[in-house]
Amino acid sequence: MSSLYDNQTKGEVQYQEFPSESSRERLLCLKGFDKHDGSWNYYALAWPQALPVNASLQEGLTFVSYNHYDYGNMWHGLSAMVPFVAWSLRNQCEKPHRWVLYHWGELRFNMGTWLKEIITATYDQEPEFVRFGDENTPVCFEKAVVMRHNEGGMSRERRIEVFDLIRCKARSYCNSSSKTSKPRIGMTLLMRSGPRSFKNISAVTNVFKRECKRVEGCELKIAYSNNLRFCEQVELMRNTDVLVSPHGAQLTNLVLMDRNSSVMEFYPKGWLKLAGVGQFVYQWGANWSGMKHEGAWRDPFGETCQFPDTDRRCMSVYKNAKIGYNETYFGDWARSVLERVKKMKDVVERNHGYESLDGCMC
């Protein structure tokens, strides 16, 4: 569909819609079911009265996603889904009947568990994925919305609105708002196992435990996201004001915290020079969802690479390395973040009281 122009309203998602004026009221039709070579998958436009031979017509709304990344990684998949939620918000909360997922033109028929739960919560229904019968039978869609640019073109205000809805729907789906009362200040160490985990977990934990104890009403929790079901992650994030975690997909959970919550991020040695712009996705994600990214600590020590540390071959050494700690730095950093959070909480309590969960926009 690269030959077709997207709708590009300033501040909104970029999308294609079929039928529409730009498609001359023609429907979108797809053919092919290849999962390994996108060049064997095709599209065409057809008049409603002249569908291709043997084509089937799918009624209702179909969402078609074209993603450069994948649907298994939490952040990559969420980035692909956000524009669809934005489109729904602008179109009377319309829900899709089904989804078609492409990754570099190759068909996918599922998504990661966390992402699937997010979509189920947001649209109040489990996503159904189109499965094509055979490579020679076209499928046409009564109405289709196609996204090819993830959040490209969206303003910060629109992104925040979308994440507000996702957060609200996830809490409603998990009945989170009516569960245990929130701590006055919740600090969560969201740990990883294996790559990019802390070398000395007990030492890191002791630093944050000590600083949390110094602040009245602060409660510290230590968790591993891979050990938590989706709704347990939603509840954990509802109770988190300060999220402390190494760089990794588990940080995608930051979008489920209350607005203005804080994120502290940690990297192994070598990432700043070699990892490219992708290392900043959670800084962007915090900004887009209304959170405060409190900076990052980058381990100056670690594995030794046989090449100069500006050589991209060294990234294979650094990518999944473990992260050390600096007790003095971590303590000072945690103390300053907790002081800011406490001041903010004091202002909120005086003026508004604790945030309550009202009805979601959709």
C-alpha positions, -999 to 999 in steps of 0.1 A, spaced: 0 0 0 30 23 -3 15 38 -35 -15 51 -15 -15 83 6 -22 82 43 -47 106 61 -23 130 78 -42 154 100 -18 174 122 -14 158 156 -34 127 147 -25 92 137 -16 85 100 -39 59 86 -57 46 55 -94 39 54 -113 18 29 -137 26 14 -131 63 14 -129 92 -9 -92 86 -14 -98 50 -24 -126 62 -47 -150 42 -25 -133 9 -33 -128 -19 -7 -95 -33 4 -89 -69 -6 -60 -92 6 -46 -124 -8 -19 -148 4 -10 -163 37 28 -164 37 44 -161 72 80 -161 58 81 -140 26 59 -110 23 64 -107 -14 39 -136 -17 11 -116 0 -9 -92 -21 -35 -64 -19 -59 -49 -43 -88 -24 -43 -122 -35 -57 -156 -19 -62 -182 -34 -38 -202 -45 -69 -172 -62 -86 -152 -82 -61 -125 -106 -74 -135 -140 -85 -139 -164 -55 -135 -135 -30 -152 -136 4 -165 -105 20 -158 -98 57 -185 -76 72 -179 -49 98 -146 -32 107 -112 -48 102 -80 -33 116 -49 -40 95 -15 -35 112 18 -32 93 46 -33 119 84 -31 113 90 -48 147 69 -76 161 38 -83 182 56 -104 209 77 -77 224 56 -56 248 68 -22 238 70 -29 200 35 -44 200 20 -16 221 35 9 197 17 -8 169 -17 -9 187 -17 27 201 -28 43 167 -58 20 165 -69 31 199 -64 67 189 -85 62 158 -113 46 179 -113 76 202 -119 99 173 -146 76 158 -172 71 185 -152 44 202 -158 20 172 -145 -15 179 -129 -39 153 -146 -72 144 -112 -86 135 -75 -79 130 -49 -86 102 -13 -85 114 17 -80 91 53 -79 101 74 -67 72 47 -79 49 46 -114 65 14 -125 82 11 -131 119 -18 -148 136 -12 -139 172 4 -115 196 22 -116 230 0 -124 260 5 -90 277 -5 -72 245 -34 -95 238 -47 -87 273 -43 -49 267 -63 -52 235 -90 -74 252 -93 -49 280 -94 -18 257 -120 -32 233 -140 -54 258 -134 -84 235 -106 -108 227 -90 -100 193 -99 -123 164 -72 -127 138 -80 -132 101 -68 -166 89 -68 -168 51 -81 -201 37 -55 -205 9 -31 -184 -11 -55 -181 -41 -87 -170 -23 -89 -132 -18 -106 -117 12 -123 -83 10 -134 -61 38 -166 -41 41 -146 -15 61 -108 -15 69 -85 8 87 -48 4 80 -19 16 102 17 16 89 35 42 110 29 32 146 25 64 166 40 86 139 24 120 136 6 118 169 9 148 193 19 143 229 -16 153 240 -32 127 218 -8 100 230 -16 109 266 -53 107 259 -48 72 244 -27 59 273 -53 73 298 -79 52 281 -57 21 280 -49 25 317 -85 31 326 -97 1 306 -70 -22 320 -79 -13 356 -116 -18 349 -109 -51 332 -90 -63 362 -114 -47 387 -83 -30 401 -99 1 414 -119 -17 440 -91 -38 454 -67 -31 483 -61 6 492 -30 22 478 1 30 498 8 67 502 40 64 482 46 31 464 81 22 452 85 -9 431 117 -26 420 107 -44 388 135 -69 384 147 -90 355 163 -125 354 193 -132 332 202 -105 307 203 -69 320 196 -80 356 214 -66 386 246 -85 395 239 -80 432 202 -79 437 203 -79 475 227 -49 476 205 -29 452 174 -39 472 189 -28 505 197 7 491 161 14 480 147 -3 511 167 21 533 157 52 514 120 42 513 120 37 551 132 73 555 100 86 539 67 84 559 41 62 541 66 47 516 61 10 508 87 -10 488 78 -40 466 101 -63 447 86 -81 418 95 -100 386 70 -93 358 75 -127 342 61 -142 375 30 -120 374 -3 -125 355 -15 -95 336 -40 -83 362 -13 -87 389 9 -64 369 -20 -39 365 -26 -39 403 11 -36 410 14 -5 387 -17 11 402 2 10 435 35 23 421 46 59 423 83 52 416 92 24 392 128 12 395 139 -12 368 167 -21 343 161 -13 306 139 -39 291 104 -48 279 90 -51 315 93 -13 316 63 -11 292 42 -15 324 50 21 332 20 32 311 -2 15 337 9 38 365 -10 70 376 0 100 356 30 119 369 45 88 385 83 84 383 106 60 364 143 52 372 161 32 345 194 13 345 217 2 317 248 -21 314 281 -7 302 284 3 265 248 11 257 250 49 253 276 47 225 263 16 207 227 9 213 212 36 190 180 56 195 160 25 206 176 27 240 155 58 247 121 43 241 111 43 277 121 79 281 98 86 252 71 63 266 72 80 299 67 114 283 40 101 260 20 86 288 23 115 312 50 100 335 83 115 347 114 98 335 139 106 363 170 98 342 191 67 338 222 52 355 247 36 331 272 11 345 307 24 338 321 -11 344 314 -45 328 326 -70 302 357 -62 282 354 -61 244 383 -71 223 376 -41 199 375 -4 207 343 4 227 330 25 198 330 -6 175 295 -18 169 307 -54 173 310 -47 210 272 -44 213 270 -82 211 291 -82 243 272 -54 261 236 -60 250 227 -87 275 253 -79 302 244 -76 338 243 -43 357 264 -34 388 256 -8 414 269 23 431 255 25 466 262 62 471 247 73 438 217 50 441 210 63 476 212 100 466 192 94 435 164 75 453 163 101 481 159 130 456 132 113 436 113 103 467 115 138 481 99 152 448 72 125 449 64 133 485 60 170 478 38 163 448 16 139 469 13 165 496 0 191 471 -24 166 456 -38 155 489 -43 191 500 -60 202 468 -77 171 454 -74 141 476 -63 108 461 -71 102 425 -102 81 419 -110 60 389 -139 76 370 -156 61 339 -134 55 309 -138 75 278 -150 45 258 
